[in-house]
């Protein structure tokens, strides 16, 4: 019978050394990709702020999404052509950047721009003596009537293509009906209270 030795063959030793060395490249690669995505987020934020100050009357969400799409395409081109990343790697990084931008735009500036809770808190901040419930209700009523909130939302939905004006009346488009059905489904799934 051949003698069983406790020594590891030379080839096996080499393969063991290669494992950690190959694995040690992943943290550096991950850090580089993280830095690349982070710099694109910072660049997007600076451009977005500039666009909002130059065009403050535009629809904030669509401006952010348009810039986010451009940032994703630019990152894809730079990483695929200049960094010579594999196609799937470039797509992954650009898609991740776009989704991070979407999450930021939807969660922070869009909420601040549209939320009446934010407006209510800002109004309270300007009222050291506080507000009664009737005064708070008046904030919401005035916001939608004389504050331009109704007109703003109508124009946003027309721009989106969810509604159209016909003989002075606003009706849903096919796309609007699709979104309405999607909202009803979401409300049913997550037990949301449907507003009147």
HELIX and SHEET records of a PDB file:
HELIX    1   1 UNK A   10  UNK A   54  1                                  45    
HELIX    2   2 UNK A   60  UNK A   77  1                                  18    
HELIX    3   3 UNK A   78  UNK A   82  3                                   5    
HELIX    4   4 UNK A   87  UNK A  104  1                                  18    
HELIX    5   5 UNK A  105  UNK A  109  3                                   5    
HELIX    6   6 UNK A  110  UNK A  114  1                                   5    
HELIX    7   7 UNK A  116  UNK A  125  1                                  10    
HELIX    8   8 UNK A  133  UNK A  145  1                                  13    
HELIX    9   9 UNK A  149  UNK A  160  1                                  12    
HELIX   10  10 UNK A  174  UNK A  189  1                                  16    
SHEET    1   A 2 UNK A 163  UNK A 166  0                                        
SHEET    2   A 2 UNK A 169  UNK A 172 -1                                        
END                                                                             
